[in-house]
Amino acid sequence: MLYEWLGVGMFPEPVLAGVGFAIRQSNMAGKVIVVILFIGSIFAWSVMLTKMKEMRVARIMSARFLLAYRKETHPAGLFLKRSRFEGSPLYMVYDCASLALGKALEVRGADPEELFMGGVGSERRCLNEIQLSGVRNVAERTMADQALLLENSMGLLATSASTAPFLGLLGTVWGVMEAFGGMAVTGTAMLSAVAPGISGALLTTVIGLLVALPSAVGYNMLSDQLRRMSVQMDNFTQELISDIEHHYHKLS
């Protein structure tokens, strides 16, 4: 049974006995709904734990990347040193923008390995407004792609948080309806006749809330972290483009 799988140590014995009794008294629809909610809970927790780990890695690696980037005197310094910061969305923006910068310089006949030189001493190492705009577009497009990757699977959490209570309520209403229907058929108005059915029906609402509450909390926490990371990516993109323009902008 479900309460046996959860483990005796997690809940007091009277609670476990009540849950077990409610499961036994549930109708088939209620049991199906409980199974659906249980499976949904597994997926929701998997998404939450995976996304929390992913966001933790993104925060740590992005902090390391920003520290290393701001120590460099040239925007392409880390790129030419082949430094990598896997897991950081900011680094992905930087890497794609640096590749686009190298291609723009190649078009002008410059060796991409001369990125350190900037616009000093050679027209080939200067970029006009259109070329800089191309680099900017690559950086902004990569930033948008990284934001979408970070938001991947968040819809499942939102669906779990919003749908689970209503699914549990459906099971409760269905169970109560059957309990009173059975009372009408038997002609018995005693509480003992309907209490077991109602107990089983209410279980689906409890399970629905147990699934929805962690999902809602996890969704809100992750949404806040995603918002912060998105703002950080936007700020870094503007900083990177400004640094590139400072080193490579051709006024005429």
Secondary structure by P-SEA (a helix, b strand, c coil): ccccccccccccaaaaaaaaaaaaaccaaaaaaaaaaaaaaaaaaaaaaaaaaaaaaaaaaaaaaaaaaaacccccccccccccccccaaaaaaaaaaaaaaaaaaaaccccccccccccccccccccaaaaaaaaaaaaaaaaaaaaaaacaaaaaaaaaccaaaaaaaaaaaaaaaaaaaaaaaccccccccaaaaaaaaaaaaaaaaaaaaaaaaaaaaaaaaaaaaaaaaaaaaaaaaaaaacccccc
